[in-house]
Amino acid sequence: MRKLLLAVALGMMVSTTVGCILPAYSGDPARRTQQLIFTSENLRLLLDDWERIWFLDQPNHMTPYRTHGGLI
């Protein structure tokens, strides 16, 4: 009984490192390419979102040229 429980525990640990039961991307090459492009674009825009959250994308008032911050 101890060997069976040990085998089941070992099997569960190994099965969690194999990957997902369902694949993350489609099997169709055209659809998979589209999904990978969308995924990479989301990660690329993360820096812009971070700057927008912390208001780092606002104009700096210490610039050598004048920046109009209001509505024109």
N, C-alpha and C positions, 0 to 999 in steps of 0.2 A: 504494500500500500504506500509506503514511503517513497519507493522508486517511481510509482505512478504519479504521485503528487509532485515530485521533483521534476519529472518529465513534462508534466502539464505546465508547471511554472516556467521551466526553461523554454518550452514552446511558445508561451505567451510573451516572454521577453524578446525572443527572436522575431516573432511575428510583428511586433510593434516597430521594429527597425527596418522592415522590408519596404514599407510605403503604404499608400492609401489603397483601400479596396477598390474604390472608384478612381479612375485616372483624372488628373486635374485638367487636362486639355483634351480636345477632340482627336479622334483618329484620322480625320480628313485633313490632309496637308494644308489646303487652302484655309480652312476654318481654324486650324491650329496656329497658322501664321498670324491670322487676324487676332486671335486671342493673345498670343505672345506680344504683339505690337501694343495692344491695349494695356497689358500688364506692365510693359516697360515704360509706356507713356505715363501711367499712374505713378510709378516710382520716380520718374524724372520730374514730375510736377510737385513732388513732395516739398522740395526746397522753396518753391514759390508760395505754397500754402503756409509753410512755417514762417516765412518773412511777412506774409499778410496777417497772420495771427498775432505776431509780436510787433506789428506796425513798423517793420524795418523797411518797408517799401515806400514810405512817405518821403517827400522831398526834404533835403537837409537845408536848414537855414544858414549854414555856414559855407554855402557854396560861393565861389567867386563871381557867379553870375546870378542875376535875379530870377527867382522862380515864383510865378503867380500861383498861389495855393487855392484860390477861390474859383468860383464859376465865372466864366467869361460870357 
